[in-house]
Amino acid sequence: MGYNVGQEAINQRVTKIVELADKLMDDDRVESGWDFFESVKKNALSIKTNVSRFGSGTSTQQDALDNMYKGLKKWEQQED
């Protein structure tokens, strides 16, 4: 069963995702991932908007953000 997640915790995750997505988009070596990076940013910011509206998030939203970040990290590791 899910549980509520604080707005600040969600905001911190979204900030990390957006920063990493932007970093990857600035790297020409991973140009093939730009659509993915843009999609991840859009989805993360959408979650942030919903959490702001309701004052807290869900464990499902937290898990989704964690998975988005892990996906971006895999791209970052490929660029090395």
C-alpha positions as CSV (number, residue, x, y, z in Angstrom):
1,M,0.0,0.0,0.0
2,G,1.3,3.5,-0.8
3,Y,2.2,6.2,1.5
4,N,2.5,10.0,1.3
5,V,5.8,11.6,0.4
6,G,6.6,15.2,1.4
7,Q,6.6,17.9,-1.2
8,E,10.2,18.9,-0.4
9,A,11.4,15.3,-1.0
10,I,9.6,15.3,-4.4
11,N,11.0,18.7,-5.3
12,Q,14.5,17.6,-4.5
13,R,14.2,14.6,-6.8
14,V,12.7,16.7,-9.6
15,T,15.6,19.2,-9.3
16,K,18.2,16.4,-9.6
17,I,16.4,15.0,-12.6
18,V,16.1,18.3,-14.4
19,E,19.7,19.2,-13.7
20,L,21.0,15.9,-15.0
21,A,18.7,15.9,-18.1
22,D,19.9,19.4,-18.9
23,K,23.6,18.4,-18.5
24,L,23.0,15.4,-20.8
25,M,21.2,17.6,-23.4
26,D,24.3,19.9,-23.5
27,D,26.5,17.0,-24.4
28,D,26.6,16.3,-28.2
29,R,27.9,12.8,-27.6
30,V,24.4,11.7,-26.3
31,E,22.4,13.6,-28.9
32,S,20.4,10.4,-29.7
33,G,18.9,10.6,-26.2
34,W,17.5,14.1,-26.4
35,D,13.9,13.1,-26.9
36,F,14.2,10.8,-23.9
37,F,15.8,13.5,-21.8
38,E,13.1,16.0,-22.7
39,S,10.3,13.4,-22.0
40,V,11.8,12.7,-18.6
41,K,12.0,16.4,-17.7
42,K,8.4,16.9,-18.8
43,N,7.1,14.0,-16.8
44,A,9.1,14.9,-13.7
45,L,7.9,18.5,-13.8
46,S,4.3,17.3,-14.3
47,I,4.7,15.2,-11.1
48,K,6.1,18.3,-9.3
49,T,3.1,20.3,-10.4
50,N,0.6,17.7,-9.2
51,V,2.4,17.4,-5.8
52,S,2.4,21.2,-5.4
53,R,-1.3,21.2,-6.0
54,F,-2.1,18.5,-3.4
55,G,0.7,19.3,-0.9
56,S,2.3,15.8,-0.9
57,G,3.2,13.0,-3.3
58,T,2.7,9.3,-3.3
59,S,5.1,6.5,-3.0
60,T,4.3,5.6,-6.7
61,Q,5.3,9.1,-7.8
62,Q,8.5,8.9,-5.7
63,D,9.3,5.5,-7.3
64,A,8.7,6.9,-10.8
65,L,11.1,9.8,-10.1
66,D,13.7,7.4,-8.8
67,N,13.4,5.3,-11.9
68,M,13.6,8.4,-14.2
69,Y,16.8,9.4,-12.4
70,K,18.3,5.9,-12.7
71,G,17.5,6.0,-16.4
72,L,19.4,9.3,-16.8
73,K,22.3,8.0,-14.8
74,K,22.6,5.1,-17.2
75,W,22.9,7.6,-20.1
76,E,25.5,9.6,-18.1
77,Q,27.6,6.4,-17.6
78,Q,27.4,5.6,-21.3
79,E,28.9,9.0,-22.2
80,D,32.1,8.3,-20.2
